[in-house]
Amino acid sequence: MPAAFSDPIWRKPQTAPAFQSELSAGSTLDAVVVGGGIMGLSTALHAARAGLSVQVLEAGAIGQGASGLNGGQVIPGLKYDPEWLIEHFGKARGEALVDFAASTADAVFDVIRDEQLAVPFTRNGWIQAAHTETALRAAADRDRQWRSRGADVKLLGRAEIAAMTGAKGYLGGWLDRRAGVIDPLSYTMELARVAAGAGVKIAEQQRVVKLSKEAGLWRVSTQSGAELRAKSVVLATNAYTDGLLPGLAQTIVPLHSFQIATAPLPADLAVSILPGGQAVSDSRRILVYYRKSPDGRMVLGGRGRMALPSSAADWAHCERALLRLYPALAGIAIEKRWFGRVALTPDHLPHLHEPEKGLLAVVGCQGRGVGLMSALGKRIASYLASGDARQLPFPLSPIQPIPFHAFRRVGVAAMITWYRMLDAFER
Ligand SMILES: Cc1cc2nc3c(=O)[nH]c(=O)nc-3n(C[C@H](O)[C@H](O)[C@H](O)COP(=O)(O)OP(=O)(O)OC[C@H]3O[C@@H](n4cnc5c(N)ncnc54)[C@H](O)[C@@H]3O)c2cc1C
């Protein structure tokens, strides 16, 4: 695979390193965090602010996972609306989950403000665009549920959504003004910078290969031969989960998300395309999501094939989606193509596990982890600091591998083909 396909539009020539890669020597740590994405860094930063000693160990470079590769859409909420959450989790846990879901975008914008992160962002909302009457009814229901709770949301008619997106083919949609867009790689690197400033040690190129318990402490061993001791370990490896904790990788379905970025748009087109700078996801089964970058490119993503991409042709479905929405962009060059992995769980909710005391794992970002993992990291840090499980928005659950996990690729490929066909019929 050409190296360029793992290089997002967000990567800029680095001026100064955000932190010095460093391994703790000797003393027992309060926590070792495995994985240096948004989840791991948010946990580490908030834990350090709560007074804990923390080491982050990252298998590669900080930001090389989904956190540095994503679309930068900061969307609050979970896949489910408030009434579903209350019905399924009961009143007390359900209401707490609704409050948590409502707060996930705040977790990003608050930390940008409070920690003075140098991250390009716009907070003008996210549009869920409806291309069928069914999707429009779902948007109206979502609007009713969130509006009754005081959320800053709004239903959009056909003319309004056309003016806000400049895109063809939508019947209407839903605007959630709590949302926004960021440069996700800057955000990840800035989290690392302030975490290091708060005392967190961060070491790159340190794949954790073994966890064992010794006299009530966790011994964490890395591929390079380093050994650390800690009271707690947090696995924040999400879609890149390997075999470190038996069974964990089999609890998720990792999917590829592919993205393209155009050349900066000419001024005459830029004024009519997303003039307010919102993020958009559309209602198709095979979701397409897009936004403009701070330097005026269209950045669009969607599901991609499960095999590793081998040529630009593997992004053709993204280019077709872009031109279906914006025929005027025909002839504008696609300057970048890249992809990354997202982790789905069968119930579309993140899963928190603690199979043994002091060993925590968080998986299942559902492709919407910028806000979710920022907020969850903060809660996990509170749990580490207090030991109070009420800090956790989701219940701790046993690790339950998905049956027939080895066949997931065949199943996912078949599902994507079928959904694409249904989407094509509804065009
Ligand atoms: C192309 C794409 C577009 C997306 N768009 C959006 C979007 O617009 N909005 C949104 O909210 N979400 C989006 N997402 C999802 C979002 O990026 C993720 O939910 C989020 O970044 C997950 O963060 P994380 O820290 O949990 O995982 P990651 O950022 O993936 O970090 C996990 C890290 O763990 C490391 N690791 C794995 N195993 C080990 C080990 N044994 N030892 C040490 N380190 C290890 C990996 O190297 C990796 O760096 C997108 C994802 C992709 C791929």
Ligand as a Chemical Component Dictionary entry (heavy atoms), coordinates in Angstrom:
data_LIG
# 
_chem_comp.id                   LIG 
_chem_comp.type                 NON-POLYMER 
_chem_comp.pdbx_formal_charge   0 
_chem_comp.three_letter_code    LIG 
# 
loop_
_chem_comp_atom.comp_id 
_chem_comp_atom.atom_id 
_chem_comp_atom.alt_atom_id 
_chem_comp_atom.type_symbol 
_chem_comp_atom.charge 
_chem_comp_atom.model_Cartn_x 
_chem_comp_atom.model_Cartn_y 
_chem_comp_atom.model_Cartn_z 
_chem_comp_atom.pdbx_ordinal 
LIG C1  C1  C 0 -11.344 7.791  8.646  1  
LIG C2  C2  C 0 -12.062 8.021  9.957  2  
LIG C3  C3  C 0 -12.957 9.068  10.077 3  
LIG C4  C4  C 0 -13.606 9.307  11.294 4  
LIG N1  N1  N 0 -14.368 10.432 11.428 5  
LIG C5  C5  C 0 -14.851 10.762 12.640 6  
LIG C6  C6  C 0 -15.506 12.000 12.832 7  
LIG O1  O1  O 0 -15.591 12.842 11.932 8  
LIG N2  N2  N 0 -16.012 12.272 14.062 9  
LIG C7  C7  C 0 -15.900 11.388 15.112 10 
LIG O2  O2  O 0 -16.386 11.662 16.218 11 
LIG N3  N3  N 0 -15.226 10.223 14.973 12 
LIG C8  C8  C 0 -14.697 9.899  13.765 13 
LIG N4  N4  N 0 -13.981 8.752  13.629 14 
LIG C9  C9  C 0 -13.799 7.902  14.822 15 
LIG C10 C10 C 0 -12.712 8.477  15.747 16 
LIG O3  O3  O 0 -11.577 8.800  15.026 17 
LIG C11 C11 C 0 -12.382 7.449  16.822 18 
LIG O4  O4  O 0 -13.569 7.073  17.477 19 
LIG C12 C12 C 0 -11.411 7.948  17.874 20 
LIG O5  O5  O 0 -10.321 8.585  17.294 21 
LIG C13 C13 C 0 -10.952 6.784  18.724 22 
LIG O6  O6  O 0 -9.924  7.232  19.577 23 
LIG P1  P1  P 0 -9.129  6.195  20.439 24 
LIG O7  O7  O 0 -8.126  6.925  21.203 25 
LIG O8  O8  O 0 -10.097 5.364  21.197 26 
LIG O9  O9  O 0 -8.451  5.209  19.373 27 
LIG P2  P2  P 0 -7.197  5.443  18.393 28 
LIG O10 O10 O 0 -7.013  6.861  18.057 29 
LIG O11 O11 O 0 -7.378  4.483  17.259 30 
LIG O12 O12 O 0 -5.959  5.026  19.281 31 
LIG C14 C14 C 0 -5.669  3.699  19.621 32 
LIG C15 C15 C 0 -4.168  3.594  19.709 33 
LIG O13 O13 O 0 -3.805  2.378  20.362 34 
LIG C16 C16 C 0 -2.531  1.992  19.855 35 
LIG N5  N5  N 0 -2.316  0.592  20.219 36 
LIG C17 C17 C 0 -2.995  -0.514 19.800 37 
LIG N6  N6  N 0 -2.486  -1.626 20.399 38 
LIG C18 C18 C 0 -1.471  -1.213 21.196 39 
LIG C19 C19 C 0 -0.569  -1.900 22.070 40 
LIG N7  N7  N 0 -0.600  -3.224 22.243 41 
LIG N8  N8  N 0 0.373   -1.166 22.734 42 
LIG C20 C20 C 0 0.425   0.195  22.598 43 
LIG N9  N9  N 0 -0.419  0.887  21.787 44 
LIG C21 C21 C 0 -1.353  0.194  21.099 45 
LIG C22 C22 C 0 -2.674  2.244  18.365 46 
LIG O14 O14 O 0 -1.406  2.353  17.731 47 
LIG C23 C23 C 0 -3.469  3.550  18.337 48 
LIG O15 O15 O 0 -2.654  4.693  18.206 49 
LIG C24 C24 C 0 -13.358 8.463  12.409 50 
LIG C25 C25 C 0 -12.465 7.395  12.284 51 
LIG C26 C26 C 0 -11.812 7.180  11.081 52 
LIG C27 C27 C 0 -10.838 6.040  10.998 53 
# 
loop_
_chem_comp_bond.comp_id 
_chem_comp_bond.atom_id_1 
_chem_comp_bond.atom_id_2 
_chem_comp_bond.value_order 
_chem_comp_bond.pdbx_ordinal 
LIG C1  C2  SING 1  
LIG C2  C3  SING 2  
LIG C2  C26 DOUB 3  
LIG C3  C4  DOUB 4  
LIG C4  N1  SING 5  
LIG C4  C24 SING 6  
LIG N1  C5  DOUB 7  
LIG C5  C6  SING 8  
LIG C5  C8  SING 9  
LIG C6  O1  DOUB 10 
LIG C6  N2  SING 11 
LIG N2  C7  SING 12 
LIG C7  O2  DOUB 13 
LIG C7  N3  SING 14 
LIG N3  C8  DOUB 15 
LIG C8  N4  SING 16 
LIG N4  C9  SING 17 
LIG N4  C24 SING 18 
LIG C9  C10 SING 19 
LIG C10 O3  SING 20 
LIG C10 C11 SING 21 
LIG C11 O4  SING 22 
LIG C11 C12 SING 23 
LIG C12 O5  SING 24 
LIG C12 C13 SING 25 
LIG C13 O6  SING 26 
LIG O6  P1  SING 27 
LIG P1  O7  DOUB 28 
LIG P1  O8  SING 29 
LIG P1  O9  SING 30 
LIG O9  P2  SING 31 
LIG P2  O10 DOUB 32 
LIG P2  O11 SING 33 
LIG P2  O12 SING 34 
LIG O12 C14 SING 35 
LIG C14 C15 SING 36 
LIG C15 O13 SING 37 
LIG C15 C23 SING 38 
LIG O13 C16 SING 39 
LIG C16 N5  SING 40 
LIG C16 C22 SING 41 
LIG N5  C17 SING 42 
LIG N5  C21 SING 43 
LIG C17 N6  DOUB 44 
LIG N6  C18 SING 45 
LIG C18 C19 SING 46 
LIG C18 C21 DOUB 47 
LIG C19 N7  SING 48 
LIG C19 N8  DOUB 49 
LIG N8  C20 SING 50 
LIG C20 N9  DOUB 51 
LIG N9  C21 SING 52 
LIG C22 O14 SING 53 
LIG C22 C23 SING 54 
LIG C23 O15 SING 55 
LIG C24 C25 DOUB 56 
LIG C25 C26 SING 57 
LIG C26 C27 SING 58 
# 
